[in-house]
Amino acid sequence: MKKFKNKEELYEYLKSNDLYGLDSEYSLSTQKLKRIFKANGVHINKWWVRTDPSWMCSVCKRAKKQIVKINKHGDLSGQLHEHHDHMADFLKLEFDKISSKREVRIADNDADKFISRISFGLAAYENTLVCSDCNKADADAKKIVKAHKYFSFSPKDIASFIIVKDNCEHTINEQKAIDCYISQKSVYKRRLELAAYIASIAADNDHWYEESRINSIESIYWNSNRNMRIYGIDELPGFNEDLLFQSKQYKSDLSQWRRKNRLSKYKPTQGDIEHMANTRGEKWNKLDDDWKCPICDRSKESCVTKTKKGTWLFNTVGKSFLDTSSLNWCTTKTICDSCHKVYTLLQKEVDVNGVLSYTHHNIISEIELKKSILKVYSHNSHDVNNSYVDNILKDLTLRIENELYTFSKLAPS
């Protein structure tokens, strides 16, 4: 295999070739598909890049050329997703709930790791890479059958009820989906009641695990990382797969993140907080009890938020702010996750073309972030000051154009 010395050599090679075991927005096969579909551009994701151009979805048996389709923006869309069983989420929540309600919280980090490890044994199938249409078919079918919140169809299940056409979303054979769900309800109930049944189920070999012989997430990572090393892509500046495609943000969606804040009514109990601190409180335990976020002025306890999976989490980030009076035009502060979310999404809104390296380059000052926040809430994301943000967008854009950001080559070191 050819080993590339720089990005320019890689991109020149891709004009007339494909990479073995990897794909790219710029490769010969992708550009050929773009011409065939008369697409404006290309919209692919990291899993598409980490798989061979000849990759086939193990569920619907379609190759990449049969999976791609034109999205609403006129771009050629090729999306692959990690399909996983949600039983681990249920197990984690049950663990949290029981531990939090105890008079004395004795569960520690080892207990949390145990839950994570044993969850693999409860899964109905291995985490598997599938096309976006198969992943969506799982969600659509669960709505049809009114499935339990943490139920998910396995790759083999999905294959049994989808109606497949090239370059289109799948449709669902509703009766087959219902029959599939009904056939598994009793086993699924036994999985939810695992404490009482696990020994007898294992002894009877009446288990529910389905091995993914191809397209497991672990094998995709292993093979793509190996191929990146062979080509020397891992030695080029930038983050591996990001060199092979450009993350696309559509202008119509850029400010959507700040227009509506969905507030949660839930508040953690003292038990929830103690359990979180005992089991996954590395950042919580590193900070003094009287720590406050330097941006929003919230206490540690107020910064605890509920994740999408329903667990309580305290997260902080060491963030670099633009400060032209400092070396590298940079000062660093430890801020809460809600403030970091505003910072990151605002910078992404401005950096449409992906010019900045988010590890080093930042264009927002500490005072600008403070002014961008309209209202703060305990255990929730912040409301954004949209009028202020709209007014500074032009200035932030000019900073990118003039390389006025942290660790810029113009900044004194």
C-alpha positions as CSV (number, residue, x, y, z in Angstrom):
1,M,0.0,0.0,0.0
2,K,1.1,3.5,-0.7
3,K,2.2,5.6,2.3
4,F,1.3,9.3,2.0
5,K,3.8,12.0,3.1
6,N,1.2,14.9,3.3
7,K,-2.4,15.8,2.7
8,E,-1.8,17.1,-0.8
9,E,-0.3,13.8,-1.9
10,L,-3.3,11.9,-0.4
11,Y,-5.9,14.1,-2.1
12,E,-4.0,13.9,-5.5
13,Y,-4.0,10.1,-5.2
14,L,-7.8,10.0,-4.4
15,K,-8.6,11.8,-7.7
16,S,-7.9,8.6,-9.6
17,N,-8.0,5.9,-6.9
18,D,-9.8,4.4,-3.9
19,L,-8.3,3.5,-0.6
20,Y,-8.2,-0.2,0.5
21,G,-10.4,-0.7,3.5
22,L,-11.3,3.0,3.8
23,D,-13.5,5.4,1.9
24,S,-13.5,9.2,1.3
25,E,-15.5,12.1,0.2
26,Y,-12.8,12.7,-2.4
27,S,-12.2,9.2,-3.7
28,L,-12.7,8.0,-7.3
29,S,-15.8,5.9,-6.4
30,T,-17.5,8.6,-4.4
31,Q,-17.0,11.3,-7.0
32,K,-18.3,8.8,-9.6
33,L,-21.5,8.3,-7.6
34,K,-21.8,12.1,-7.1
35,R,-21.8,12.5,-10.9
36,I,-24.3,9.7,-11.5
37,F,-26.8,11.1,-9.0
38,K,-26.1,14.7,-10.1
39,A,-25.5,15.7,-6.5
40,N,-24.4,19.2,-5.4
41,G,-22.0,17.8,-2.8
42,V,-21.3,14.9,-0.5
43,H,-22.6,14.2,3.0
44,I,-21.0,11.2,4.6
45,N,-20.0,10.3,8.2
46,K,-17.0,8.7,10.0
47,W,-18.4,5.2,9.7
48,W,-18.7,5.6,6.0
49,V,-15.0,6.6,5.9
50,R,-13.9,3.7,8.1
51,T,-15.3,1.1,5.7
52,D,-14.2,-0.1,2.3
53,P,-16.0,1.4,-0.9
54,S,-17.3,-2.2,-1.5
55,W,-18.8,-2.5,2.1
56,M,-22.2,-4.1,2.3
57,C,-24.8,-3.7,5.0
58,S,-25.2,-7.1,6.7
59,V,-28.9,-6.5,7.3
60,C,-30.4,-5.3,4.0
61,K,-27.5,-6.7,1.9
62,R,-27.0,-3.5,0.0
63,A,-23.6,-2.1,-1.2
64,K,-22.7,1.5,-0.7
65,K,-23.8,2.4,-4.3
66,Q,-27.3,1.1,-3.4
67,I,-27.4,2.9,0.0
68,V,-26.6,6.4,-1.1
69,K,-29.4,8.8,-2.0
70,I,-30.0,12.5,-2.5
71,N,-30.9,14.4,0.7
72,K,-33.1,17.5,0.9
73,H,-30.1,19.7,0.3
74,G,-29.3,18.1,-3.0
75,D,-26.2,16.3,-1.6
76,L,-25.2,12.7,-2.0
77,S,-25.9,11.2,1.4
78,G,-24.1,8.1,2.7
79,Q,-24.6,7.4,6.4
80,L,-23.8,4.3,8.5
81,H,-24.6,4.0,12.2
82,E,-23.7,1.8,15.2
83,H,-26.8,-0.3,16.1
84,H,-26.8,-1.4,19.7
85,D,-29.1,-3.0,22.3
86,H,-30.5,-0.6,24.9
87,M,-30.6,-3.2,27.7
88,A,-27.4,-1.8,29.0
89,D,-29.1,1.6,29.5
90,F,-31.9,0.0,31.4
91,L,-29.5,-1.9,33.6
92,K,-27.5,1.3,34.4
93,L,-30.6,3.2,35.3
94,E,-31.9,0.4,37.6
95,F,-28.5,0.3,39.3
96,D,-28.5,4.0,39.8
97,K,-32.1,4.0,41.1
98,I,-31.5,1.3,43.7
99,S,-28.2,2.6,44.9
100,S,-29.5,6.2,45.2
101,K,-32.5,5.1,47.4
102,R,-30.4,3.2,49.9
103,E,-29.9,4.9,53.3
104,V,-26.2,4.4,53.0
105,R,-24.6,4.6,49.5
106,I,-22.0,1.8,49.4
107,A,-21.7,1.3,45.6
108,D,-18.3,2.6,44.3
109,N,-16.5,2.9,41.0
110,D,-15.8,-0.9,40.8
111,A,-19.6,-1.5,41.1
112,D,-20.2,0.9,38.2
113,K,-17.6,-0.9,36.1
114,F,-19.2,-4.3,37.0
115,I,-22.5,-3.0,35.6
116,S,-20.9,-1.9,32.4
117,R,-19.1,-5.2,31.9
118,I,-22.1,-7.4,32.7
119,S,-24.3,-5.4,30.4
120,F,-22.6,-7.1,27.4
121,G,-23.9,-10.4,28.6
122,L,-27.4,-9.1,28.6
123,A,-27.3,-7.8,25.1
124,A,-29.4,-9.5,22.4
125,Y,-26.7,-8.8,19.8
126,E,-23.3,-7.3,19.3
127,N,-22.9,-3.6,18.5
128,T,-23.1,-3.7,14.7
129,L,-22.6,-1.3,11.9
130,V,-25.6,-0.9,9.7
131,C,-26.8,1.6,7.1
132,S,-28.9,4.5,8.2
133,D,-32.1,3.1,6.6
134,C,-31.8,-0.2,8.7
135,N,-31.2,1.8,11.8
136,K,-34.2,4.0,11.1
137,A,-36.3,0.9,10.4
138,D,-35.6,-0.3,13.9
139,A,-37.0,2.9,15.3
140,D,-40.0,2.9,13.0
141,A,-40.9,-0.7,13.8
142,K,-40.7,-0.1,17.5
143,K,-43.3,2.7,17.1
144,I,-45.5,0.4,15.1
145,V,-45.5,-2.4,17.7
146,K,-45.5,0.0,20.6
147,A,-42.4,-1.7,22.1
148,H,-41.0,-1.2,25.6
149,K,-38.7,1.8,25.8
150,Y,-35.5,-0.2,26.1
151,F,-36.4,-2.9,23.5
152,S,-34.6,-3.0,20.2
153,F,-34.7,-5.3,17.3
154,S,-31.6,-7.2,16.4
155,P,-30.0,-7.0,12.9
156,K,-31.5,-10.4,12.1
157,D,-35.0,-9.2,13.3
158,I,-34.7,-6.0,11.1
159,A,-33.9,-8.1,8.1
160,S,-37.0,-10.1,8.6
161,F,-39.5,-7.3,8.2
162,I,-37.9,-4.6,6.0
163,I,-38.9,-4.1,2.3
164,V,-35.7,-3.1,0.5
165,K,-35.2,-0.9,-2.5
166,D,-32.1,0.6,-3.9
167,N,-31.3,4.2,-2.9
168,C,-34.5,4.6,-0.9
169,E,-35.5,4.3,2.8
170,H,-36.9,0.9,3.8
171,T,-40.6,0.4,4.3
172,I,-41.9,-1.9,7.1
173,N,-44.0,-5.1,6.7
174,E,-46.0,-4.2,9.8
175,Q,-47.4,-7.7,10.4
176,K,-44.0,-9.3,10.3
177,A,-42.7,-6.6,12.7
178,I,-45.6,-7.3,15.0
179,D,-45.1,-11.1,14.8
180,C,-41.3,-10.6,15.5
181,Y,-42.0,-8.5,18.5
182,I,-44.7,-10.8,19.9
183,S,-42.3,-13.8,19.5
184,Q,-39.8,-12.1,21.7
185,K,-42.0,-10.5,24.4
186,S,-41.7,-13.4,26.9
187,V,-37.9,-13.6,26.5
188,Y,-37.6,-9.8,26.8
189,K,-39.6,-9.9,30.0
190,R,-37.2,-12.6,31.4
191,R,-34.3,-10.3,30.5
192,L,-35.9,-7.5,32.5
193,E,-36.3,-9.9,35.4
194,L,-32.8,-11.2,35.0
195,A,-31.9,-11.4,38.7
196,A,-34.3,-14.3,39.2
197,Y,-33.9,-16.1,35.9
198,I,-30.3,-15.7,34.7
199,A,-28.9,-18.9,36.2
200,S,-31.6,-21.1,34.8
201,I,-31.5,-19.5,31.4
202,A,-27.8,-20.0,31.1
203,A,-28.0,-23.6,32.3
204,D,-30.7,-24.4,29.7
205,N,-28.7,-22.7,27.0
206,D,-31.9,-20.8,26.2
207,H,-29.9,-17.5,25.7
208,W,-30.6,-14.5,23.5
209,Y,-27.2,-13.4,22.4
210,E,-26.6,-13.0,18.6
211,E,-23.0,-12.7,17.5
212,S,-22.2,-10.2,14.7
213,R,-19.9,-12.2,12.5
214,I,-19.2,-9.2,10.2
215,N,-19.3,-5.4,10.7
216,S,-18.9,-5.4,14.4
217,I,-17.8,-2.0,15.7
218,E,-14.6,-3.4,17.2
219,S,-13.6,-5.0,13.9
220,I,-14.4,-1.9,11.9
221,Y,-12.2,0.2,14.2
222,W,-9.4,-2.3,14.1
223,N,-9.3,-2.6,10.4
224,S,-9.7,1.1,9.6
225,N,-7.0,2.0,12.1
226,R,-4.7,-0.6,10.6
227,N,-5.3,0.7,7.1
228,M,-4.8,4.3,8.2
229,R,-1.4,3.3,9.7
230,I,-0.5,1.5,6.5
231,Y,-1.3,4.5,4.3
232,G,0.4,6.8,6.8
233,I,-2.8,8.8,7.3
234,D,-2.4,8.5,11.1
235,E,0.9,10.4,10.8
236,L,-0.6,13.4,8.9
237,P,-1.7,16.6,10.7
238,G,-5.4,16.3,11.7
239,F,-7.6,13.6,13.1
240,N,-7.5,10.5,11.0
241,E,-10.9,10.2,9.3
242,D,-11.4,13.9,9.3
243,L,-8.8,14.1,6.6
244,L,-11.1,11.9,4.3
245,F,-14.3,13.9,4.6
246,Q,-15.5,17.3,5.6
247,S,-18.3,17.5,8.2
248,K,-21.1,19.3,6.6
249,Q,-23.3,21.9,8.3
250,Y,-26.3,23.3,6.5
251,K,-26.9,27.0,6.9
252,S,-30.6,26.5,7.6
253,D,-29.7,24.4,10.7
254,L,-26.8,26.5,12.0
255,S,-28.6,28.5,14.7
256,Q,-31.3,25.9,15.5
257,W,-29.3,24.8,18.6
258,R,-29.9,28.1,20.4
259,R,-33.5,28.9,19.4
260,K,-35.3,26.6,21.8
261,N,-34.2,25.3,25.2
262,R,-36.0,22.2,26.4
263,L,-35.9,22.3,30.2
264,S,-36.1,19.2,32.3
265,K,-38.3,19.2,35.4
266,Y,-36.2,16.6,37.1
267,K,-33.8,17.4,40.0
268,P,-31.3,15.0,41.5
269,T,-31.8,13.8,45.1
270,Q,-28.9,13.8,47.5
271,G,-28.7,10.1,46.9
272,D,-28.4,10.6,43.2
273,I,-25.5,13.0,43.7
274,E,-23.7,10.8,46.2
275,H,-24.1,7.8,43.9
276,M,-22.8,9.8,40.9
277,A,-19.8,11.0,42.9
278,N,-19.0,7.5,44.1
279,T,-19.3,5.7,40.8
280,R,-18.4,8.2,38.0
281,G,-17.4,11.4,39.9
282,E,-13.8,11.8,38.8
283,K,-14.2,15.4,37.9
284,W,-16.6,16.1,40.8
285,N,-14.1,14.8,43.3
286,K,-11.2,16.9,41.9
287,L,-12.9,20.2,42.6
288,D,-13.4,21.8,46.0
289,D,-16.9,21.7,47.4
290,D,-17.3,25.5,47.0
291,W,-16.3,25.5,43.4
292,K,-18.5,27.6,41.0
293,C,-18.4,27.8,37.3
294,P,-16.5,31.0,36.4
295,I,-19.0,31.8,33.5
296,C,-22.5,31.0,34.9
297,D,-21.6,31.1,38.6
298,R,-23.5,27.9,39.3
299,S,-22.5,25.6,42.2
300,K,-21.2,22.1,41.7
301,E,-24.6,20.7,42.6
302,S,-26.4,23.0,40.2
303,C,-24.2,21.9,37.4
304,V,-25.3,18.2,37.7
305,T,-27.4,17.4,34.7
306,K,-29.4,14.4,33.4
307,T,-28.0,12.8,30.3
308,K,-30.1,11.7,27.3
309,K,-29.8,8.1,28.7
310,G,-31.3,9.2,32.0
311,T,-28.2,9.1,34.3
312,W,-26.9,12.0,36.4
313,L,-23.6,13.5,35.4
314,F,-21.2,16.2,36.5
315,N,-18.8,17.3,33.7
316,T,-16.4,20.2,33.4
317,V,-14.0,21.2,30.6
318,G,-10.7,23.1,30.6
319,K,-11.6,25.6,27.9
320,S,-9.2,28.0,26.1
321,F,-10.6,31.6,25.7
322,L,-9.3,34.2,23.3
323,D,-7.3,36.8,25.2
324,T,-5.0,38.9,23.1
325,S,-3.1,40.2,26.2
326,S,-1.8,36.7,26.9
327,L,0.8,34.4,25.3
328,N,-0.8,32.5,22.4
329,W,-3.7,34.8,22.9
330,C,-5.1,32.2,25.3
331,T,-6.3,31.9,28.8
332,T,-7.8,28.7,30.2
333,K,-10.7,28.2,32.6
334,T,-12.5,25.2,34.0
335,I,-16.1,25.6,33.0
336,C,-19.3,23.6,33.4
337,D,-20.7,21.4,30.6
338,S,-23.6,23.7,29.9
339,C,-21.3,26.7,29.3
340,H,-19.0,24.5,27.2
341,K,-22.0,23.5,25.1
342,V,-22.9,27.1,24.3
343,Y,-19.2,27.8,23.5
344,T,-18.7,24.8,21.2
345,L,-22.0,25.2,19.3
346,L,-21.5,28.9,18.8
347,Q,-18.1,28.4,17.4
348,K,-19.4,25.6,15.1
349,E,-22.1,28.0,13.9
350,V,-19.5,30.5,12.9
351,D,-16.9,28.0,11.6
352,V,-19.0,26.7,8.7
353,N,-16.1,25.5,6.7
354,G,-14.3,23.7,9.5
355,V,-11.2,25.9,9.4
356,L,-10.4,25.7,13.1
357,S,-8.8,22.9,15.0
358,Y,-11.0,22.6,18.1
359,T,-8.1,21.3,20.2
360,H,-6.2,24.5,19.9
361,H,-8.1,27.2,18.0
362,N,-10.8,29.2,19.7
363,I,-12.3,32.6,18.7
364,I,-14.5,33.5,21.7
365,S,-13.4,35.5,24.8
366,E,-14.5,34.8,28.3
367,I,-16.7,38.0,28.5
368,E,-18.3,37.1,25.1
369,L,-19.4,33.7,26.4
370,K,-20.8,35.3,29.6
371,K,-22.8,37.8,27.5
372,S,-24.0,35.0,25.2
373,I,-25.9,33.4,28.1
374,L,-29.3,34.9,28.8
375,K,-30.5,32.8,31.7
376,V,-29.1,29.9,33.7
377,Y,-31.0,27.1,35.4
378,S,-30.0,24.4,37.9
379,H,-29.6,21.0,36.3
380,N,-30.4,22.3,32.8
381,S,-28.8,23.9,29.7
382,H,-28.6,27.7,29.5
383,D,-30.9,30.0,27.6
384,V,-28.9,31.8,24.9
385,N,-29.0,35.6,24.4
386,N,-29.9,35.4,20.7
387,S,-29.9,39.1,20.0
388,Y,-26.3,39.4,21.4
389,V,-25.1,36.4,19.5
390,D,-26.6,37.6,16.2
391,N,-24.7,40.9,16.7
392,I,-21.3,39.3,17.2
393,L,-21.5,36.7,14.5
394,K,-19.9,39.0,11.9
395,D,-17.0,39.8,14.2
396,L,-16.4,36.2,15.0
397,T,-16.4,35.3,11.3
398,L,-13.8,38.0,10.6
399,R,-11.6,36.6,13.3
400,I,-11.4,33.3,11.5
401,E,-10.7,35.0,8.2
402,N,-7.9,37.1,9.8
403,E,-6.6,34.2,11.9
404,L,-7.3,36.0,15.1
405,Y,-7.8,33.0,17.4
406,T,-5.9,31.1,20.1
407,F,-2.6,29.5,19.1
408,S,-2.8,31.3,15.7
409,K,0.6,31.6,13.9
410,L,0.1,35.4,14.5
411,A,-0.1,35.0,18.2
412,P,3.0,35.6,20.4
413,S,4.3,32.4,21.9
